[in-house]
Amino acid sequence: MRTFVTIFAVVANLALADAITKELAAARLKGEAAVSVVPGFFNLAYVENRGAAWGLFQGQVWPLAAFAVVALAVLVWRRRELFQTAATGARRVAGRVAEWLVYAGILGNLLDRAVRGYVIDFLDFHWGVHHFPCFNLADVYISVAAGLLLLLSFGGEKKHAGA
C-alpha cells in the first residue's frame, strides 16, 4: 500500500508541475511571438499540438487518448518486470524514477487531450538551421524515463551457465 501511495503522490506532483507550466505558457505566450531565452538555441513558444510527438497523427485526439490509457494499463500491469521493482541499489532507484516519470508524462498529455482537445507545447530548441519540434514537461518526463529504461536494459544480472 505504501508503494502505491508513494507512486500516486510523486506522479500527481509531476503531473501538476506539467499542468502548471502549460497554463503559464497559455497565459503568457499564446498569441505572442516566441521569447528567446538563450539566443540561437532555446525559445519559449506557444504551440497547440493536436497530434502526437513531432506533430504526427494530427487531429486524432481520441485515438491518441485511448492509446495513452491502454499504454498506462499495460505499464501498470507489467510494472514489476519493466521497472525492475525487485532490483536493488541504483537499478531499483532508476526503475522507480522511470516508472514515476513515464506515468506522469502519459497522464500529463492525456489530461491535456481530454480537457483541451490538444496538448500545449512550449519548449522550443534550435541550433543554427536545425529546429527540434516544440515539446513540454510531460514529453521531457517520457524521454528521460525512456533513457533510464534503455540504460536499465544493459548490464542486467548475469545468469550463470548451468543455472
TORMAR-438359 format. One line per field, with one value per residue (C-alpha): chain; y, z, x. Coordinates in nm, 2 decimals, decimal comma, always signed. Example, Ala and Ser with C-alpha at 12.3 -4.5 7.8 and 13.67 -1.06 7.14 Angstrom:
<sites>
unit	(A:A)
north	(-0,45:-0,11)
up	(+0,78:+0,71)
east	(+1,23:+1,37)
</sites>
This chain:
<sites>
unit	(A:A:A:A:A:A:A:A:A:A:A:A:A:A:A:A:A:A:A:A:A:A:A:A:A:A:A:A:A:A:A:A:A:A:A:A:A:A:A:A:A:A:A:A:A:A:A:A:A:A:A:A:A:A:A:A:A:A:A:A:A:A:A:A:A:A:A:A:A:A:A:A:A:A:A:A:A:A:A:A:A:A:A:A:A:A:A:A:A:A:A:A:A:A:A:A:A:A:A:A:A:A:A:A:A:A:A:A:A:A:A:A:A:A:A:A:A:A:A:A:A:A:A:A:A:A:A:A:A:A:A:A:A:A:A:A:A:A:A:A:A:A:A:A:A:A:A:A:A:A:A:A:A:A:A:A:A:A:A:A:A:A:A)
north	(+0,00:+0,24:+0,18:+0,28:+0,60:+0,70:+0,64:+0,83:+1,13:+1,16:+1,12:+1,36:+1,63:+1,57:+1,59:+1,91:+2,07:+1,98:+2,13:+2,45:+2,51:+2,45:+2,70:+2,95:+2,90:+2,96:+3,27:+3,43:+3,30:+3,24:+3,49:+3,62:+3,59:+3,33:+3,45:+3,40:+3,25:+3,15:+3,33:+3,09:+2,79:+2,80:+2,98:+2,97:+2,95:+2,85:+2,56:+2,37:+2,02:+1,83:+1,52:+1,31:+1,36:+1,58:+1,66:+1,30:+1,19:+1,54:+1,56:+1,21:+1,33:+1,04:+0,75:+0,91:+0,94:+0,58:+0,46:+0,65:+0,48:+0,14:+0,22:+0,32:+0,00:-0,22:-0,03:-0,08:-0,44:-0,52:-0,27:-0,53:-0,65:-0,33:-0,11:-0,38:-0,34:-0,64:-0,49:-0,34:-0,03:+0,21:-0,02:-0,01:+0,37:+0,42:+0,19:+0,38:+0,71:+0,58:+0,45:+0,78:+0,98:+0,77:+0,76:+1,14:+1,21:+1,00:+1,14:+1,50:+1,48:+1,26:+1,53:+1,80:+1,59:+1,51:+1,87:+2,08:+1,86:+1,93:+1,93:+2,26:+2,26:+2,55:+2,43:+2,53:+2,43:+2,50:+2,50:+2,71:+2,60:+2,28:+2,31:+2,05:+2,03:+2,21:+2,00:+2,02:+1,89:+1,57:+1,49:+1,55:+1,30:+1,04:+1,09:+1,07:+0,76:+0,60:+0,68:+0,53:+0,22:+0,19:+0,21:-0,05:-0,29:-0,30:-0,49:-0,68:-0,95:-1,22:-1,57:-1,84:-2,13:-2,44:-2,24)
up	(+0,00:+0,08:-0,26:-0,43:-0,21:-0,30:-0,67:-0,66:-0,47:-0,69:-1,02:-0,91:-0,82:-1,15:-1,35:-1,15:-1,25:-1,61:-1,59:-1,42:-1,69:-1,96:-1,80:-1,77:-2,13:-2,24:-2,02:-2,12:-2,47:-2,66:-2,94:-2,88:-3,07:-2,93:-2,64:-2,68:-2,36:-2,50:-2,83:-3,12:-2,90:-2,68:-2,70:-2,52:-2,78:-2,76:-2,98:-2,98:-3,08:-3,20:-3,28:-3,11:-3,10:-3,38:-3,48:-3,61:-3,62:-3,63:-3,53:-3,38:-3,03:-2,91:-3,07:-2,91:-2,57:-2,59:-2,68:-2,37:-2,14:-2,28:-2,25:-1,89:-1,82:-1,97:-1,79:-1,45:-1,53:-1,62:-1,38:-1,18:-1,49:-1,68:-1,39:-1,22:-0,88:-0,74:-0,83:-0,56:-0,53:-0,82:-1,06:-0,83:-0,79:-1,17:-1,22:-0,97:-1,12:-1,47:-1,36:-1,19:-1,49:-1,76:-1,57:-1,51:-1,87:-2,02:-1,77:-1,83:-2,21:-2,16:-1,94:-2,20:-2,48:-2,27:-2,14:-2,42:-2,73:-2,79:-2,60:-2,52:-2,62:-2,53:-2,51:-2,84:-2,92:-3,23:-3,34:-3,65:-3,92:-3,73:-3,54:-3,29:-3,26:-2,96:-2,66:-2,29:-1,95:-1,99:-2,30:-2,10:-1,84:-2,10:-2,28:-1,95:-1,85:-2,19:-2,14:-1,80:-1,92:-2,20:-1,96:-1,73:-2,03:-2,04:-1,78:-1,62:-1,37:-1,52:-1,55:-1,46:-1,70:-1,59:-1,36)
east	(+0,00:+0,28:+0,43:+0,10:+0,07:+0,43:+0,37:+0,04:+0,20:+0,50:+0,31:+0,04:+0,30:+0,49:+0,16:+0,07:+0,40:+0,34:-0,01:+0,11:+0,38:+0,13:-0,11:+0,17:+0,26:-0,10:-0,14:+0,19:+0,28:-0,05:-0,08:+0,27:+0,60:+0,84:+1,05:+1,42:+1,57:+1,91:+1,96:+2,02:+1,94:+1,62:+1,29:+0,96:+0,68:+0,31:+0,20:-0,12:-0,03:-0,34:-0,13:+0,14:+0,52:+0,66:+0,31:+0,23:-0,13:-0,28:-0,65:-0,65:-0,72:-0,94:-0,74:-0,43:-0,61:-0,73:-0,37:-0,25:-0,50:-0,40:-0,03:-0,08:-0,28:-0,01:+0,27:+0,09:+0,02:+0,38:+0,54:+0,74:+0,92:+0,95:+1,07:+1,27:+1,10:+1,28:+1,62:+1,85:+2,06:+2,09:+1,89:+1,59:+1,61:+1,64:+1,35:+1,13:+1,22:+1,15:+0,81:+0,71:+0,82:+0,65:+0,32:+0,33:+0,43:+0,15:-0,10:+0,00:-0,05:-0,36:-0,52:-0,45:-0,61:-0,92:-0,97:-0,85:-0,86:-0,49:-0,16:+0,02:+0,39:+0,62:+0,99:+1,15:+1,51:+1,71:+2,07:+2,15:+1,92:+1,82:+1,50:+1,36:+0,98:+0,83:+0,76:+0,65:+0,74:+0,54:+0,74:+1,06:+0,94:+0,87:+1,20:+1,40:+1,21:+1,28:+1,65:+1,65:+1,48:+1,73:+2,02:+1,85:+1,83:+2,21:+2,41:+2,13:+2,21:+2,43:+2,29:+2,54:+2,59:+2,40:+2,18)
</sites>
